[in-house]
């Protein structure tokens, strides 16, 4: 089990926890009033390069006035009509969207067909704005990264460990899918190794069922013993992220990928 403190920029773990509790309560009230929000198809690409301290990921900071404002994210966005090729295949459309977003947000060219699909994220039903997102990975091209200083205000190459340490220190903000992806990438020492490893495993689907743990809300995913019922106390394999006053607790003990 890996524990990483949860911080907002300029706030400690307890302040961040209190803010998240208020946010969940707002989500719950809105869900009771308006019902489940439709899921918006989207795609993200994790652009990787080998750096002096290991694998580095291209991180972009969103403009504070738009969705996920102020967060550090990977290049990505919603799937547009022009991303579909007529076949109706969502993975193909997601590939095109991921490559297009990398070009629009960072001015880099990626081969859509060569992107490695490694995960899919669907926010919980209570979330007021839900992006159903396909996650891909790719090696960075030789092109220089350029941002428009509009939707994206900053860019930086970060090691997974470095990004998570900065989040611990309250220097940057990361949403859960970004944090879990960085945690996964931290297990690889080279880009070649990361792309090979991600391509060999079945893409993981993160469609959370929310429960309550000993310290706070728990997001449980497929393979967790409590996933079917939403009861976080059920003993057995773990595949979850728990929010606590001291930080995130990521636990995948006993979890195995489905055949």
Secondary structure, 3 states (H helix, E strand, C coil): CEEECCCCCCCCHHHHHHHHHHHHHHHHHHHHHHCCCCEEEEEEEEEEEEECCEEEEEEEEECCCCCCCCCEECEEEECCHHHCCCCCCHHHHHHHHHHHHHHHHHCCCCCHHHCEEEEEEECCCCCCCEEEEEEEEEECCCCCCCCCCCCEEEEEEEEHHHHHHHHHCCCCCCCHHHHHHHHHHCCCCCHHHHHHHHHHCCCEEEECEEEECCCCEEEECCCCCCCCCCCCCCCCCCCEEEEECCEEEEECCCCCCCC
